Amino acid sequence: MLTERHKLVAGKIWEIANRLRGPYRPPQYRLVMLPMVVLRRFDCVLEPTKDAVVAEHARLIAAGTPERAIPKLLSKIVDPKRRRQPLYNTSPYTFAKLLDDSENIAPNLVAYINGFSDTARAIFDRFKFSEQIEKLDASNRLFNIVKAMADVDLHPDAGIDNLQMGYLFEHLVMRFNEQANEEAGDHFTPREVIRLMTHLVYTGEEDVYKPGVYREIYDPACGTGGMLSVSEETIRAGNDKANLGLYGQEYNDESWAICCSDMLIKDEDTDNVVLGDTLGDGKTRDGFPEKKFHYMLANPPFGVEWKDQQKVVAKEAEELGFGGRFGAGLPAINDGSLLFLQHMMSKMHPSPTKGGEGSKIAIIFNGSPLFSGDAGSGPSNIRRWIIENDQLDAIIALPDQLFYNTGIFTYIWLVTNRKPPERRGKVQLIDGTRFFRKMTKSLNNKRNELSDEPGGHIDQLTKIYDNFQDGEKARVCTDEKAGTWEERAVSRIFENREFGFLKVTVERPLRLNFEATAERIARLNEQSTFVNLAVSKKRKDAKAVEAEEADGRALQEAIREMLRTLAGNGLYKDRDRFEAALEAAAKREKLKLPTPIKKAIFAALGERDPTAEICRDSKGRPEPDSELRDTENIPLPPGTALPLPMNFGPDMPNDDLVAAMKPAIDAYIVAEVLPHVPDAWVDYAKTKIGYEIPINRHFYVYKPPRPLSKIEADITALEGEIASLLKGLVA
């Protein structure tokens, strides 16, 4: 954590940033100050060996040393024992020397940056710092900013080692991003939310706290690297001898540069942070296609379209299925967050039951992945795949107004393939929506925060997760204005199958009456098959077209006349009897009625009638009435074995599913449907599997409305106040 001394250093840097006001708005300060802080840190670290590096570089060039060998040789001069990542500068400049030539400070600063080792130079390129140098020089601010930063001592000997510098830089990133809060949510997750995620992920993970253990942590949408840094901080707080590999991928240039700066400052492998689109956009792709990780954390974009990735993702899903990342299904095009979860799950180590170490994931979603998509759809199938494979561990509902760019409720999903015995076959839901405190000053949409002091909200929610108790209660504030506190259930435990259901199609028979009235006969003009009798298919011969259309109109009129002969027969309540009468009339009039025309007549002259006889097909089976068709969601009964016997994907055969679940379906229909509609039946071929997680329903507490007498008293009081106000206006 940042010490008070280091907070003073951060405050001084912030004071320097305020000198940018004018050419820059406060949300833009980071464009200058973040790369400037990185540059100053590098300058301090490299200054003691700067002359030796420049001299050795000149000697190596003169000796014709292969270019690929130079970085390693120069790094040894900078730090012969400790530094693992190449960091050096071969230009003649330092901050002090830049100030000696104020007239040429802009080109000299560019030359200074170009003298860095490849990784550092790439970071400044992605910061687009050269553009800021030009702008600072044009506004006559460059010299003063460099001079002020030269007075900030960021050398390790000044008490700022790599870890402390990492904390200082993360603090500055957080503060600058908060200043730019209108866009911070794109790449910045509030630190207290990340701390909650890391506390949850590492709870119960005993191995990670064993001295000397090696663990790899991954964030596929790493932004500025907050989740990786806080994960490292959390683990090292309990095990300073842990060996950690931090991996991430980010598509935004500036966020990638910030993340790599933090990694390079702490002498961690920047090659482990890949620039590019994690899902794949045709130009960039998954940066770690064969890699597996022990822990994964992410706050992927939610509610964001994935059209740019659709071609790559859909192709992988179709060609590789479960051999790729997206075998369970694809979500709606307007929200790709579930794609990131599938991507992360593809990088889990094999479970302990399969001889592996297993993995654990924490990911932030909005409410959509909990319930979006109908049974059998992509989102439902993804939920089904996760739950039926017993990998959904817990979901924690967070308070609203917790993030900078959205005030909506969010949820942390914990996913793992190494559940302890007591959690197997179960999912824990936690209501954390009332665990927050109001901020003294809001930051855009962020008005609430989680307290992270001992015994605060983070500790409380972590303890609830660790306790794993169904019905555990906590005292929470239920009305901020009234200051009302109540004991509420905040933890519920469910069996996996309780989130699943069968969506069955319930049919009812088609019942029609028929009558050849003028009104119904006129409806033939609404039937396309009948109308097309007078439309010629010929195109080139005008006379032939005219003759064919005339014949068609004559046939239409003949059919109408034939139907009028049935007018005196009254109402038919049996389609078979009407069909017989229709065929007899057509035979008398020497008309042939093809099946499509006969169907058009039935549609025009028929009307639904619950008292009519059932319409049946050629095999005597009742025909379903599409207007009376309904569906029932049937919960999976206790004892249901998972996974259910039906493959993933659209239009998959469901014979095995129906065979296994038919007794449960039939029992439900007998109990819940037939007492109300005795003629109903199930179309088993349309049965689908659905999964949803209605977390809010499980914690809903009914509050009865106030008594009418109290409501009436309030209204009377308001009326009195209004009357008094009106008297004042009249006077």
Stockholm file with secondary structure:
# STOCKHOLM 1.0

chainA/1-731         MLTERHKLVAGKIWEIANRLRGPYRPPQYRLVMLPMVVLRRFDCVLEPTKDAVVAEHARLIAAGTPERAIPKLLSKIVDPKRRRQPLYNTSPYTFAKLLDDSENIAPNLVAYINGFSDTARAIFDRFKFSEQIEKLDASNRLFNIVKAMADVDLHPDAGIDNLQMGYLFEHLVMRFNEQANEEAGDHFTPREVIRLMTHLVYTGEEDVYKPGVYREIYDPACGTGGMLSVSEETIRAGNDKANLGLYGQEYNDESWAICCSDMLIKDEDTDNVVLGDTLGDGKTRDGFPEKKFHYMLANPPFGVEWKDQQKVVAKEAEELGFGGRFGAGLPAINDGSLLFLQHMMSKMHPSPTKGGEGSKIAIIFNGSPLFSGDAGSGPSNIRRWIIENDQLDAIIALPDQLFYNTGIFTYIWLVTNRKPPERRGKVQLIDGTRFFRKMTKSLNNKRNELSDEPGGHIDQLTKIYDNFQDGEKARVCTDEKAGTWEERAVSRIFENREFGFLKVTVERPLRLNFEATAERIARLNEQSTFVNLAVSKKRKDAKAVEAEEADGRALQEAIREMLRTLAGNGLYKDRDRFEAALEAAAKREKLKLPTPIKKAIFAALGERDPTAEICRDSKGRPEPDSELRDTENIPLPPGTALPLPMNFGPDMPNDDLVAAMKPAIDAYIVAEVLPHVPDAWVDYAKTKIGYEIPINRHFYVYKPPRPLSKIEADITALEGEIASLLKGLVA
#=GR chainA/1-731 SS CCCHHHHHHHHHHHHHHGGGBTTBCGGGHHHHHHHHHHHHHHHHHHGGGHHHHHHHHHHHHHTTCCGGGHHHHHHHHHCSSSCCSCCCBCSSCCHHHHHTCGGGHHHHHHHHHHTBCHHHHHHHHHHTHHHHHHHHHHTTCHHHHHHHHHTSCCCGGGTCCHHHHHHHHHHHHHHHHHHTHHHHTTTCCCHHHHHHHHHHHHTTCCGGGSTTCEEEEEETTCTTSHHHHHHHHHHHHHCTTCEEEEEEEECCHHHHHHHHHHHHHTTCCGGGEEESCSSCCSSSCCSCTTCCBSEEEECCCCSCCCHHHHHHHHHHHHHHGGGSSCTTCCCCTTCCHHHHHHHHHTTBCCCGGGTSCCCEEEEEECSHHHHCSCTTSHHHHHHHHHHHTTCEEEEEECCSSCSSSCCSCCEEEEEESCCCGGGTTEEEEEECTTCCEEEEEEETTEEEECCCSTTSHHHHHHHHHHHCCTTCEEEEEEETTTTEEEEEECEEEEEGGGGEEEEEEEECBCBEEECCCHHHHHGGGGCHHHHGGGSCCCCSCHHHHHHHHHHHHHHHHHHHHHHHTTGGGCCBCCHHHHHHHHHHHHHHTTCCCCHHHHHHHHHHHEEECTTSCBCBCTTSCBCBCTTTCEEEEEECCTTCCSSCSCCSSTTCCCHHHHHHHHHHHHHHHHHHTTTTCTTCEEEEEEEEEEECCCHHHHTCCCCCCCCHHHHHHHHHHHHHHHHHHHHHHHC
#=GC SS_cons         CCCHHHHHHHHHHHHHHGGGBTTBCGGGHHHHHHHHHHHHHHHHHHGGGHHHHHHHHHHHHHTTCCGGGHHHHHHHHHCSSSCCSCCCBCSSCCHHHHHTCGGGHHHHHHHHHHTBCHHHHHHHHHHTHHHHHHHHHHTTCHHHHHHHHHTSCCCGGGTCCHHHHHHHHHHHHHHHHHHTHHHHTTTCCCHHHHHHHHHHHHTTCCGGGSTTCEEEEEETTCTTSHHHHHHHHHHHHHCTTCEEEEEEEECCHHHHHHHHHHHHHTTCCGGGEEESCSSCCSSSCCSCTTCCBSEEEECCCCSCCCHHHHHHHHHHHHHHGGGSSCTTCCCCTTCCHHHHHHHHHTTBCCCGGGTSCCCEEEEEECSHHHHCSCTTSHHHHHHHHHHHTTCEEEEEECCSSCSSSCCSCCEEEEEESCCCGGGTTEEEEEECTTCCEEEEEEETTEEEECCCSTTSHHHHHHHHHHHCCTTCEEEEEEETTTTEEEEEECEEEEEGGGGEEEEEEEECBCBEEECCCHHHHHGGGGCHHHHGGGSCCCCSCHHHHHHHHHHHHHHHHHHHHHHHTTGGGCCBCCHHHHHHHHHHHHHHTTCCCCHHHHHHHHHHHEEECTTSCBCBCTTSCBCBCTTTCEEEEEECCTTCCSSCSCCSSTTCCCHHHHHHHHHHHHHHHHHHTTTTCTTCEEEEEEEEEEECCCHHHHTCCCCCCCCHHHHHHHHHHHHHHHHHHHHHHHC
//
